[in-house]
Amino acid sequence: MGNDSVSPDAEYELFCGQAQQLLAGKAKPVGSLGLLETMACRLAGLQRSLQPQVQRARLIVFAADHGITKAMPGVSAFPREVSVSVFKTIARGQAASSVMCAADGCELELIDVGIDLEEGVKAVVDNASPASKCGRDAHNISVVYDSKVRNGSRNMLAGAAMTPEECEAAMRVGAEAVHRASTVQAPNNSSVHGASADGASAAHALNGSSHSQTQPEPSVPSSTSSNAAPLLLCLGELGIGNTTAAAALLAALTGASPADVCGRGTGLDDAGLQVKQDAVAAALQANTALVQSGCALQALQAVGGLELAAMAGACLEAEKLNIPVVVDGFISGAAALAAVRHNPGVRRVLFLSHRSAERGAAILIAALQGSSTSCESNHLPPPVLDLQMRLGEGTGALLMVPLLKAACSIMNMASLADALS
């Protein structure tokens, strides 16, 4: 356990530096394992151990719809209703994220934070095919949480995508998901859970109080089980229209133009891409005061989405608990950037999985990395993979799980002195 008198950043840098020294003495040329060594050192810093481990990995997929897809359906190549279909497919264990979790032995948690689905997630799971048909064992069956804040975000062309209370409630959903992952073991059956009384459901009891100049991030108790196995979190999402919201958020946080951050998403043609760029420009114009406030969480409220807010809340909570978080791609990356801009210490826990094929990926990665070197607590290495992926659901993040396990394993190599003796 760490020394409470030492700051988290200093303790992180201490273990990270010690891990670097150990790796330099291993039976290999110095630095010859490249980013694997960087990952090992960062995990050592987060776990305050020179024997870092990844014993559990959990993918958390946050699902929500977007008001922009009602106001301007042309921003996506697929209709809004597809969000529900993908949600059901993940719950059945048949989506890309589901089968990849099964292949990796990862836990999967699917959270409805804002899907436009009146029947509720219980009906989805009750009607799901048995997970066993998808090759999943008792430790990998998905858990579905009903943490809905509202049925989709608001139309950001006519004002903020979320009220302050809705944004905070969605962030709390993400924070609670991280806390839940840190305190419980792998699920042993498929089940549905409702939002906790002090979690997202509290959003429905909030009145329209005046908007304060700053929005404190929601928090949940930060204690973790002393017996919890070392945990790796992967972030994923689903929701038609979320690349439009992510592009708008990236533009709001960096000042980049809509043309530079908008990609083809689900497969837009040139005309559809122009519609998307116009929508992002209009959303930024409609929310000028919030976007230009200098507050990342106000930008998130203005042009983000419920699942983006949830992922930002997850990143902020993971930083408090020193839990490594693998960022998937463009959408989860935009959410992570909002968290980083609110609290730069979040960089310490982030691992970038892959370079998304979305147009704004390079701008996003540069903004996430900032400027830092070596084992500084805010150092964020570049994405490890470039597979031209743009699906989402956390699929890119899942590919990092075996790489991070391999990074941990190299700490057990023989030293050069032992190899030569």
Stockholm file with secondary structure:
# STOCKHOLM 1.0

chainA/1-421         MGNDSVSPDAEYELFCGQAQQLLAGKAKPVGSLGLLETMACRLAGLQRSLQPQVQRARLIVFAADHGITKAMPGVSAFPREVSVSVFKTIARGQAASSVMCAADGCELELIDVGIDLEEGVKAVVDNASPASKCGRDAHNISVVYDSKVRNGSRNMLAGAAMTPEECEAAMRVGAEAVHRASTVQAPNNSSVHGASADGASAAHALNGSSHSQTQPEPSVPSSTSSNAAPLLLCLGELGIGNTTAAAALLAALTGASPADVCGRGTGLDDAGLQVKQDAVAAALQANTALVQSGCALQALQAVGGLELAAMAGACLEAEKLNIPVVVDGFISGAAALAAVRHNPGVRRVLFLSHRSAERGAAILIAALQGSSTSCESNHLPPPVLDLQMRLGEGTGALLMVPLLKAACSIMNMASLADALS
#=GR chainA/1-421 SS CCCTTSCHHHHHHHHHHHHHHHHHTBSSCTTTTTHHHHHHHHHHHHHTCSSCCCCEEEEEEEEECCTHHHHCGGGSSSCTTHHHHHHHHHHTTCSHHHHHHHHHTCEEEEEEEECCCTTCHHHHHHTSCCGGGGTCCTTTCCEEEECCSSSSCCCTTSSCSSCHHHHHHHHHHHHHHHHHHHHSCCCSSCEEEECCTTTGGGGGGCCCCCCCSSCCCCCCCCCCCTTCCCEEEEEEEECTTHHHHHHHHHHHHHCCCHHHHCCCTTTCCHHHHHHHHHHHHHHHHHTHHHHTTSCHHHHHHHHCCHHHHHHHHHHHHHHHHTCCEEECSHHHHHHHHHHHHHCGGGGGGEEECBCCSSTTHHHHHHHHHCSCCTTCTTCCCCCSBCCCCCCCTTHHHHTHHHHHHHHHHGGGSCBHHHHHC
#=GC SS_cons         CCCTTSCHHHHHHHHHHHHHHHHHTBSSCTTTTTHHHHHHHHHHHHHTCSSCCCCEEEEEEEEECCTHHHHCGGGSSSCTTHHHHHHHHHHTTCSHHHHHHHHHTCEEEEEEEECCCTTCHHHHHHTSCCGGGGTCCTTTCCEEEECCSSSSCCCTTSSCSSCHHHHHHHHHHHHHHHHHHHHSCCCSSCEEEECCTTTGGGGGGCCCCCCCSSCCCCCCCCCCCTTCCCEEEEEEEECTTHHHHHHHHHHHHHCCCHHHHCCCTTTCCHHHHHHHHHHHHHHHHHTHHHHTTSCHHHHHHHHCCHHHHHHHHHHHHHHHHTCCEEECSHHHHHHHHHHHHHCGGGGGGEEECBCCSSTTHHHHHHHHHCSCCTTCTTCCCCCSBCCCCCCCTTHHHHTHHHHHHHHHHGGGSCBHHHHHC
//
